[in-house]
C-alpha cells in the first residue's frame, strides 16, 4: 500500500500536493489542513506515550498505541474522498467498530473515576498534561473535518466524523484516569478563585 524510498520529490515546490485519488490540490486546502491536524494529533500522542511506557500505565499505553495506528487510518480516509469513481482499489474507511471500541474504552476508564464536581485544568501527571494537548489538537482536527464536510462537493465519511468526536472524549477521560492511577489527582478549576486576591 505504501512505498517510501525517496522522501523529497520536488512535486510540491509550487505549493500543491496530491490526494490519494491523484488529484492535486493546494497545500492550504481544507482537506490537507484536516488530515494534517490528524497527523499533528498523532505526533502529540508520541509524546504522551513517553510517559505511559510503565507497568502501571500498560493498559492505557496499549490503547494509545492502537489509536496511533487508527489515526493513520483516519488520515487515509480523509486523503481519498469518495468521488464515486472507481479507483481500482477499496479505499480505507473508518468503520463503526473502531469508534465503538473507543466508546467501550471510555466507559472502562471512566468506571474507575469519581464523578466530576468542576471542570478540570490540564496538569498533574506528565502524561495527563500531554493528553490535554492531544485532546485540544484533536478538537481542532474535528472542527476542520466538520468544516470540510460542510463544503459543497467535498465528501467526508460519517465514520471519520464520529471517530474524531469520540477520540477527544477518550483523551479527556484518559487524562483523568492517568491522574487517578498515578495519585496526582484531578487539578480542578475553582471559579473566581483569584478575584479577591
Secondary structure, 3 states (H helix, E strand, C coil): CCCCCCCCCCCCCCCEEECCCCCEEECCCHHHHHHHHHHHHHHHHHHHCCCCCCHHHHHHHHHHHHHHHHHHHHHHHHHCCCCCCCCCCCCCCCCHHHHHHHHHHHHHHHCCCCCCCCCEECCCCHHHHHHHHHHHHHHHHHHHHHHHHCCCCCCCCHHHHHHHHHHHHHHHHHHHHHHHHHCCCCEECCCCCCCCC
